[in-house]
C-alpha cells in the first residue's frame, strides 16, 4: 500500500516555488505589467510574491535564458528592452521556423481532432480596446502555431517555436493593441489550415511566411509610432497606456 502511494506521488508532477515565481514573473513581463526596461530586485519580487529569494533567483535565471530579463549592476535586474532591431531579428527567425513547420505539417496526416482544434483556434478574435480579449487571442494564437509545429512531427523545431513565441508575446501585444487586424488574422489562419489539409507543402509554407510578414508589418508600425529611434526601448508611460487600453 505504502509503495503504491509513493509510486503515485513520485509519478505526479509537482509545482515548485521556483515554477510559481517563474510563471508569475513571465506573465507580468509579457503582459507589460512590468514594462520593458524597468528595473527590480530579487528582494522586491520575493516580497511581492511572499517567497524567499532562492526560488525567485531560480525563476530569474530561467527568464534570463529566455531573454526576458537582464542583469543590471545598479538595480539588480531589468525586463529586457523592446526595440525595432529586436523585432526584425525575431521575425526573421520566425519566418524560417513557421515556414518549415507549416511545410512539414502539410506532409503529414493531420488527424480529425487536430483539425477540429485548429479550426476552433482559427475563430479566436480580439478587440484593441478590450485588453482581456487580447490576452485570450494571444493564448489561442500561441496554441495554434504550436499545434501546427507538432503536426509536422519535428519536436525540436516545435520547442524552438514555443520559446520564440513566448519571447515575442510583448511585441504581439503592442501590435494588437495598436491595430485592428482581427478579421485579417482569422482569414490568414484559415488559409493556412486549408493549405495543410490539402497536403500542399509549398503553399502551406508560402501562406505561413506571408502571415509572418503581415504580422511583422503590424508590429513594426506599432513600434515606430511608439519610438523615434530604432534601437531605443519604448517609453514606459506609453506601455502603461497600452496595457490599460488608453491608446
C-alpha positions as CSV (number, residue, x, y, z in Angstrom):
1,X,0.0,0.0,0.0
2,X,2.8,2.4,1.0
3,X,4.7,1.5,-2.1
4,X,1.7,2.3,-4.3
5,X,1.2,5.7,-2.6
6,X,4.9,6.6,-3.0
7,X,4.8,5.4,-6.6
8,X,1.8,7.6,-7.4
9,X,3.3,10.6,-5.6
10,X,6.6,10.3,-7.5
11,X,4.7,10.0,-10.8
12,X,2.8,13.2,-10.3
13,X,4.4,16.4,-11.5
14,X,4.8,19.0,-8.7
15,X,4.8,22.7,-9.0
16,X,7.8,24.1,-7.2
17,X,8.1,27.6,-5.7
18,X,10.5,28.4,-8.4
19,X,7.9,27.4,-11.0
20,X,5.3,29.6,-9.3
21,X,7.7,32.6,-9.3
22,X,8.7,32.0,-12.9
23,X,5.1,31.8,-14.1
24,X,4.1,34.9,-12.2
25,X,7.1,37.0,-13.4
26,X,6.9,35.8,-17.0
27,X,3.2,36.7,-17.1
28,X,3.9,40.2,-15.7
29,X,6.6,40.8,-18.2
30,X,4.8,39.6,-21.3
31,X,1.6,41.4,-20.3
32,X,3.6,44.6,-19.9
33,X,2.7,44.9,-16.3
34,X,6.4,45.1,-15.8
35,X,7.3,47.4,-18.7
36,X,10.4,46.8,-20.9
37,X,13.5,48.3,-19.4
38,X,12.1,48.7,-15.9
39,X,14.2,47.6,-13.0
40,X,13.5,45.5,-9.9
41,X,15.4,43.4,-7.3
42,X,15.2,39.9,-6.1
43,X,14.0,41.1,-2.7
44,X,11.3,43.3,-4.2
45,X,9.8,40.4,-6.2
46,X,10.2,38.0,-3.3
47,X,8.2,40.3,-1.0
48,X,5.5,40.8,-3.6
49,X,5.1,37.0,-4.1
50,X,5.6,36.1,-0.4
51,X,8.5,33.9,-1.2
52,X,12.2,33.6,-0.2
53,X,14.9,34.9,-2.6
54,X,16.0,31.4,-3.6
55,X,13.0,30.4,-5.8
56,X,12.9,34.0,-7.2
57,X,16.6,33.8,-8.1
58,X,15.9,30.4,-9.9
59,X,13.0,32.0,-11.8
60,X,15.1,34.9,-12.9
61,X,17.8,32.6,-14.2
62,X,15.2,30.9,-16.4
63,X,13.9,34.3,-17.6
64,X,17.4,35.5,-18.4
65,X,17.9,32.3,-20.5
66,X,14.7,33.2,-22.4
67,X,15.9,36.7,-23.0
68,X,13.1,38.4,-21.0
69,X,15.3,39.6,-18.1
70,X,18.8,41.1,-17.9
71,X,21.2,41.6,-15.0
72,X,21.7,45.3,-14.1
73,X,24.6,46.1,-11.8
74,X,22.9,49.2,-10.4
75,X,19.4,48.0,-9.9
76,X,19.6,44.2,-9.8
77,X,17.5,43.1,-12.8
78,X,15.6,44.7,-15.7
79,X,13.0,43.5,-18.0
80,X,14.7,43.4,-21.4
81,X,14.0,46.3,-23.7
82,X,11.7,46.1,-26.8
83,X,13.3,47.6,-29.8
84,X,12.7,47.6,-33.6
85,X,16.1,45.8,-34.1
86,X,14.8,43.0,-31.8
87,X,11.6,42.8,-33.7
88,X,13.3,42.5,-37.1
89,X,15.6,39.7,-35.8
90,X,12.7,37.8,-34.2
91,X,10.6,37.9,-37.3
92,X,13.5,36.8,-39.5
93,X,13.8,33.7,-37.3
94,X,10.1,33.2,-37.1
95,X,9.9,33.2,-40.9
96,X,12.2,30.3,-41.0
97,X,10.6,28.3,-38.2
98,X,6.9,28.9,-39.2
99,X,7.5,28.3,-42.9
100,X,9.2,24.9,-42.2
101,X,6.6,24.0,-39.5
102,X,3.8,24.6,-42.0
103,X,5.5,22.7,-44.8
104,X,6.1,19.7,-42.6
105,X,2.5,19.7,-41.3
106,X,1.2,19.6,-44.8
107,X,3.3,16.4,-45.5
108,X,1.8,14.6,-42.5
109,X,-1.6,13.0,-41.9
110,X,-3.2,15.5,-39.6
111,X,-5.9,13.7,-37.6
112,X,-9.5,15.0,-37.3
113,X,-9.1,16.0,-33.7
114,X,-6.2,18.3,-34.5
115,X,-8.0,19.8,-37.5
116,X,-11.1,20.4,-35.3
117,X,-8.9,22.1,-32.6
118,X,-7.1,24.2,-35.3
119,X,-10.5,25.3,-36.7
120,X,-11.7,26.4,-33.3
121,X,-8.5,28.3,-32.6
122,X,-8.8,30.0,-36.0
123,X,-12.1,31.6,-34.8
124,X,-10.4,33.4,-31.9
125,X,-10.5,37.2,-32.3
126,X,-9.9,40.3,-30.3
127,X,-10.7,44.0,-29.9
128,X,-7.9,46.5,-29.5
129,X,-9.9,48.3,-26.8
130,X,-10.5,45.1,-24.8
131,X,-7.3,44.0,-23.1
132,X,-8.7,40.7,-21.8
133,X,-9.8,39.8,-25.4
134,X,-6.2,40.4,-26.5
135,X,-5.0,38.1,-23.7
136,X,-7.3,35.3,-24.9
137,X,-6.3,35.9,-28.5
138,X,-2.6,35.7,-27.7
139,X,-3.1,32.4,-25.9
140,X,-5.1,30.9,-28.7
141,X,-2.6,32.2,-31.3
142,X,0.3,30.5,-29.4
143,X,-1.7,27.2,-29.2
144,X,-2.5,27.4,-33.0
145,X,1.1,27.8,-34.1
146,X,2.5,25.3,-31.6
147,X,-0.1,22.7,-32.8
148,X,1.0,23.2,-36.4
149,X,4.6,22.7,-35.3
150,X,3.6,19.4,-33.5
151,X,1.6,18.3,-36.5
152,X,4.8,18.4,-38.5
153,X,6.4,15.9,-36.2
154,X,9.7,17.8,-35.5
155,X,9.8,18.2,-31.7
156,X,12.9,20.3,-31.6
157,X,11.5,22.8,-34.2
158,X,8.3,22.9,-32.1
159,X,10.3,23.6,-28.9
160,X,12.2,26.4,-30.6
161,X,9.0,27.9,-31.9
162,X,7.3,27.8,-28.5
163,X,10.2,29.6,-26.8
164,X,10.3,32.2,-29.6
165,X,6.5,32.8,-29.3
166,X,6.9,33.5,-25.6
167,X,9.8,35.9,-26.2
168,X,7.7,37.7,-28.9
169,X,4.5,38.0,-26.9
170,X,5.2,41.6,-25.8
171,X,5.7,42.5,-29.5
172,X,2.4,40.9,-30.5
173,X,0.6,42.6,-27.6
174,X,1.8,46.0,-28.6
175,X,1.0,45.4,-32.2
176,X,-2.5,44.1,-31.4
177,X,-3.3,47.0,-29.0
178,X,-2.4,49.5,-31.7
179,X,-4.2,47.9,-34.7
180,X,-7.4,46.2,-35.7
181,X,-6.4,43.1,-37.8
182,X,-8.7,40.6,-36.2
183,X,-10.6,39.7,-39.3
184,X,-7.4,39.5,-41.4
185,X,-5.7,37.2,-38.9
186,X,-8.7,34.9,-38.7
187,X,-8.7,34.7,-42.6
188,X,-4.9,34.1,-42.7
189,X,-5.2,31.3,-40.1
190,X,-8.0,29.6,-42.1
191,X,-6.0,29.8,-45.3
192,X,-3.1,28.1,-43.6
193,X,-5.3,25.3,-42.3
194,X,-6.7,24.8,-45.8
195,X,-3.3,24.5,-47.3
196,X,-2.2,22.0,-44.7
197,X,-5.4,19.9,-45.2
198,X,-4.9,19.9,-48.9
199,X,-1.4,18.5,-48.4
200,X,0.2,21.3,-50.4
201,X,3.5,21.7,-48.6
202,X,4.8,24.6,-50.7
203,X,1.6,26.5,-50.5
204,X,1.5,26.0,-46.7
205,X,5.0,27.3,-46.4
206,X,4.2,30.4,-48.6
207,X,1.0,31.1,-46.6
208,X,2.8,30.8,-43.3
209,X,5.6,33.1,-44.5
210,X,3.1,35.7,-45.8
211,X,1.4,35.7,-42.4
212,X,4.7,36.3,-40.6
213,X,5.4,39.2,-42.9
214,X,1.9,40.7,-42.3
215,X,2.4,40.3,-38.5
216,X,5.8,42.0,-38.8
217,X,4.4,45.0,-40.6
218,X,1.7,45.3,-37.8
219,X,4.3,45.2,-35.0
220,X,6.9,47.5,-36.7
221,X,4.2,50.1,-37.4
222,X,3.3,50.0,-33.7
223,X,6.9,50.3,-32.6
224,X,7.6,53.1,-35.0
225,X,4.6,55.0,-33.6
226,X,6.0,54.5,-30.1
227,X,9.7,55.1,-30.5
228,X,11.6,57.7,-32.6
229,X,14.9,55.7,-32.5
230,X,15.1,52.2,-33.8
231,X,17.4,51.0,-31.0
232,X,15.7,52.8,-28.1
233,X,13.3,50.9,-25.8
234,X,9.7,52.0,-25.9
235,X,8.9,54.5,-23.2
236,X,7.3,53.2,-20.1
237,X,4.4,55.6,-19.9
238,X,3.1,54.6,-23.4
239,X,3.3,50.9,-22.4
240,X,1.2,51.6,-19.4
241,X,-1.3,53.3,-21.5
242,X,-1.3,50.4,-23.9
243,X,-1.8,47.8,-21.2
244,X,-4.7,49.8,-19.7
245,X,-6.3,50.3,-23.1
246,X,-5.9,54.1,-23.2
247,X,-4.5,54.2,-26.7
